[in-house]
Amino acid sequence: MPSNEDALLRAMFKAAVDAADPRLCLPQHLPPPPRGRTIVVGAGKATAAMAAATEAHWPGPLDGLVITRDGHGVPCRRIEVVEAAHPVPDARGRDAARRILARVGGLSADDLVLCLISGGGSALLPLPGPGLTLADQQALHQALLASGASISEMNCVRRHLSAVQGGRLAAACAPARVLNLLLSDVPGDDPADIASGPTVPDTSTCADALAILRRHRVAAPAAAWALLESGAGETLKPGDPRLPAIETRFIATPQLALEAAARVAREAGWSVHLLGDAIEGESREVDRKSTRLNSSHSQQSRMPSSA
């Protein structure tokens, strides 16, 4: 029979997963239907599940297209779900990204675009920027993954080499209103880092992206260097007049999942110390560092104070 500790760990795990389950956390964030059309677009590993939850709770007509990772599709009746490759993009993702841009074109100020964005969207929206090819993007993704760059650094580079990320999808939606429903899997929950920010403005620059490539000695394609050095890959900044009205809501974050698990442990009588959601790295190495840190704190707490 499982021990009490096993049962507690399972309950904590379930609470953390439930906190990020779109069926449970998304419906409360849906707005009232607009006067015009409702178009649903998005990309990410959880986006098909988000689309299904949207369909189940939306009171009016809607249609759209979302892209998810192979094997992560969920049946939807009104929203088309396309599966594509991750973490290295493929032609299916590129073609679907192009279709998403076409889907949001020609909307009016009475229309609403629901953007369902989750982790993994950077590779699932691989529409190359000017002068780049899909092969260039594939080579770039592989080089970034092998470089040791953080997810934030990788996404900074990606959004400056994209025709859809870095706020460009939001600009294509204008003048329709954009509501972002984000399921975050990145430390700090910066909207620009989730799927490389297709529907939010970005404060980073081409110069920042170039510095990342140089710092990590990334073997990026020549076309990527050229686009960044020319400045033509600049993203849309806050206040850009090309951007429509944008609202962003987080339906789930790593911190919320941690807090849900912590509540279960506390209710079971355990003392809980949350290390936060900013920890990154390979799990075994993170565990070793955390163990050393906790051991050091314990030793310090046992040392007598000096006069």
C-alpha positions in Angstrom: 0.0 0.0 0.0 1.2 3.5 -0.7 2.6 5.4 2.3 1.2 8.6 3.6 4.1 10.5 2.0 3.3 8.9 -1.4 -0.3 9.9 -1.1 0.7 13.4 -0.2 3.1 13.7 -3.1 0.4 12.5 -5.5 -2.1 15.0 -4.1 0.5 17.8 -4.5 1.2 16.8 -8.0 -2.5 16.7 -8.9 -3.0 20.1 -7.4 -0.2 21.6 -9.4 -1.4 20.0 -12.7 -5.0 21.1 -12.0 -3.8 24.7 -11.5 -2.6 24.7 -15.1 -5.5 22.6 -16.6 -7.2 24.8 -19.3 -10.5 23.1 -18.6 -10.4 24.4 -15.0 -8.5 27.7 -15.2 -9.4 29.2 -18.6 -13.3 29.6 -18.6 -13.2 32.3 -15.9 -11.1 34.5 -18.1 -13.3 34.5 -21.1 -14.9 37.9 -21.9 -18.4 38.6 -23.1 -18.9 38.1 -26.9 -18.1 41.2 -29.0 -20.6 42.9 -31.3 -18.7 41.5 -34.3 -16.8 38.3 -35.0 -14.7 36.2 -32.6 -11.6 34.7 -34.1 -9.4 32.2 -32.1 -5.7 31.8 -32.9 -2.8 30.6 -31.0 0.2 28.3 -30.7 1.8 26.1 -28.0 1.9 22.7 -26.5 -1.3 23.4 -24.4 -3.1 25.5 -27.0 -5.3 22.7 -28.4 -6.6 22.0 -24.9 -7.1 25.7 -24.4 -9.1 25.9 -27.7 -11.3 23.0 -26.6 -12.0 24.7 -23.3 -12.8 28.0 -25.1 -15.3 26.2 -27.4 -17.0 24.5 -24.5 -17.7 27.7 -22.7 -18.1 30.3 -25.4 -21.7 31.5 -25.7 -21.7 32.7 -29.3 -20.3 31.9 -32.7 -16.5 31.7 -33.2 -13.9 30.1 -35.5 -10.2 30.0 -35.8 -6.9 28.1 -36.1 -4.4 27.0 -33.5 -1.1 25.1 -33.7 0.1 22.5 -31.3 2.9 20.0 -31.0 2.6 16.5 -32.5 0.5 14.3 -30.3 -1.0 17.2 -28.4 -4.1 17.7 -30.5 -7.5 17.8 -28.9 -10.8 17.4 -30.9 -12.5 20.7 -31.6 -15.6 21.4 -33.7 -15.2 25.0 -34.7 -11.5 25.8 -34.2 -9.1 24.0 -36.5 -6.2 22.3 -34.8 -2.9 21.8 -36.7 -0.1 19.7 -35.3 3.5 20.6 -36.1 7.1 19.8 -35.0 8.7 20.9 -31.8 11.4 22.0 -30.7 12.8 22.3 -34.2 10.1 23.7 -36.5 8.8 22.3 -39.8 6.8 23.3 -42.9 3.5 22.4 -41.2 4.1 25.1 -38.6 5.3 27.6 -41.1 2.2 27.1 -43.3 -0.2 27.2 -40.4 1.4 30.4 -39.1 0.9 32.0 -42.6 -2.7 30.9 -42.5 -3.2 32.4 -39.0 -1.9 35.8 -40.3 -4.4 35.5 -43.2 -7.2 34.6 -40.8 -6.9 37.8 -38.7 -6.6 40.1 -41.7 -9.5 42.4 -42.7 -11.1 42.5 -39.2 -13.0 45.4 -37.8 -13.0 47.3 -34.5 -16.1 45.4 -33.5 -14.3 42.1 -33.8 -12.4 40.2 -31.1 -9.3 38.0 -31.5 -8.7 35.5 -28.7 -5.1 34.6 -28.7 -4.4 31.3 -26.9 -0.7 31.1 -26.2 1.3 28.6 -24.2 4.9 27.3 -24.0 6.4 25.8 -27.2 4.8 28.4 -29.5 8.2 29.8 -30.5 8.9 26.7 -32.6 5.2 26.2 -33.6 5.0 29.7 -35.3 8.0 29.5 -37.5 7.3 32.1 -40.1 10.7 33.4 -41.2 11.5 37.1 -41.3 12.7 39.0 -44.4 15.5 37.2 -46.2 15.2 34.0 -44.1 14.1 30.6 -45.1 12.6 27.8 -43.0 15.9 26.0 -43.3 17.6 29.0 -41.7 15.1 29.0 -38.9 15.6 25.2 -38.3 19.4 25.7 -38.2 19.0 28.7 -35.8 16.7 26.7 -33.4 19.2 23.8 -33.3 22.1 26.1 -32.7 20.3 28.0 -29.9 19.2 24.8 -28.2 22.9 23.6 -28.2 24.3 27.0 -27.1 23.5 27.0 -23.4 21.4 30.2 -23.8 18.5 30.7 -21.4 14.9 30.5 -22.7 14.6 34.3 -22.4 17.8 34.8 -24.5 16.7 32.2 -27.1 13.3 33.9 -27.5 14.8 37.3 -27.8 16.7 36.1 -30.8 13.8 34.2 -32.3 11.3 37.1 -32.2 13.7 39.4 -34.0 14.0 36.9 -36.9 10.2 36.2 -37.2 7.4 37.5 -39.4 4.8 36.8 -36.8 6.4 37.0 -33.3 7.6 40.2 -31.5 4.1 41.7 -31.6 3.7 41.2 -35.4 0.6 39.0 -35.1 -1.1 41.6 -32.9 -0.4 44.2 -35.5 -2.0 42.0 -38.2 -5.2 41.8 -36.0 -5.7 45.6 -36.0 -8.1 47.3 -35.6 -9.8 44.3 -33.9 -9.4 44.0 -30.1 -6.9 41.4 -28.9 -7.3 39.4 -25.7 -4.3 37.2 -24.9 -4.9 34.2 -22.7 -1.5 33.0 -21.7 -0.4 29.7 -20.0 3.1 30.5 -18.9 6.0 28.1 -18.6 8.8 30.6 -18.3 10.5 32.1 -15.2 9.2 35.6 -14.5 6.1 35.2 -16.8 7.2 37.9 -19.3 4.6 37.8 -22.1 7.3 38.5 -24.6 9.0 35.3 -23.7 5.9 33.0 -24.0 5.9 31.8 -27.6 8.3 34.7 -28.3 5.5 37.2 -27.8 3.4 37.1 -31.1 0.7 39.4 -29.7 2.5 41.7 -27.2 5.0 44.6 -27.7 8.6 44.0 -27.0 11.3 46.2 -25.4 14.3 44.2 -26.5 16.2 45.2 -29.7 18.1 43.7 -32.6 21.3 44.8 -30.8 20.3 42.7 -27.8 19.7 39.7 -30.0 23.1 40.2 -31.6 24.8 40.4 -28.2 23.2 37.0 -27.3 24.5 35.3 -30.4 28.0 36.7 -29.8 28.0 35.9 -26.1 27.0 32.3 -26.6 29.0 31.9 -29.9 25.8 30.7 -31.7 26.5 29.4 -35.2 23.5 31.3 -36.7 22.9 31.3 -40.4 24.4 34.3 -42.4 20.9 35.5 -43.2 20.1 35.8 -39.5 23.2 37.9 -38.8 22.4 40.1 -41.8 18.8 40.7 -40.7 19.8 41.6 -37.2 22.7 43.8 -38.2 20.5 45.8 -40.6 17.9 46.5 -37.9 15.1 45.3 -40.2 14.2 42.6 -37.7 13.2 45.1 -35.1 10.1 44.1 -33.1 7.1 46.3 -32.3 7.6 48.4 -29.2 5.1 49.6 -26.5 3.0 52.5 -27.9 3.5 51.5 -31.5 0.5 53.0 -33.4 0.3 49.8 -35.5 -0.8 47.8 -32.5 -4.5 47.4 -31.6 -6.0 47.5 -28.2 -4.4 44.5 -26.3 -5.3 42.9 -23.0 -3.3 40.1 -21.5 -4.4 37.7 -18.9 -2.4 34.8 -17.4 -4.7 31.8 -16.9 -1.9 29.8 -15.3 1.7 30.3 -14.3 4.5 28.2 -12.7 4.1 30.1 -9.4 0.4 29.4 -9.2 1.1 25.7 -9.7 3.7 25.8 -6.9 1.3 27.6 -4.6 -1.4 25.0 -5.3 1.0 22.2 -4.4 2.1 24.1 -1.3 -1.4 24.5 0.0 -2.0 20.8 -0.1 1.2 20.2 1.9 0.4 22.8 4.5 -3.1 21.4 4.9 -1.5 18.0 5.6 0.6 19.7 8.4 3.9 20.1 6.6 6.1 23.2 6.8 6.6 24.5 3.3 9.4 26.7 1.9 8.8 27.8 -1.7 12.0 28.4 -3.7 10.1 30.3 -6.4 9.5 29.8 -10.1 12.8 31.4 -11.3 14.9 28.3 -11.0 16.1 26.9 -14.3 18.4 24.1 -15.3 18.7 20.3 -15.5 16.7 18.8 -12.6 19.5 16.7 -11.0 21.8 19.8 -11.0 19.1 22.0 -9.5 18.4 19.4 -6.8 22.1 19.3 -5.9 22.3 23.1 -5.6 19.0 23.3 -3.6 20.3 20.6 -1.2 23.6 22.4 -0.7 21.7 25.7 -0.1 19.3 24.2 2.4 22.2 22.4 4.2 24.1 25.7 4.5 21.0 27.5 5.9 20.4 24.7 8.4 24.1 24.9 9.7 23.9 28.7 10.0 20.7 28.4 12.0 22.4 26.1 14.5 25.5 28.3 15.0 25.5 30.4 18.2 25.3 34.1 17.6 28.4 36.2 18.5 28.4 39.0 21.0 
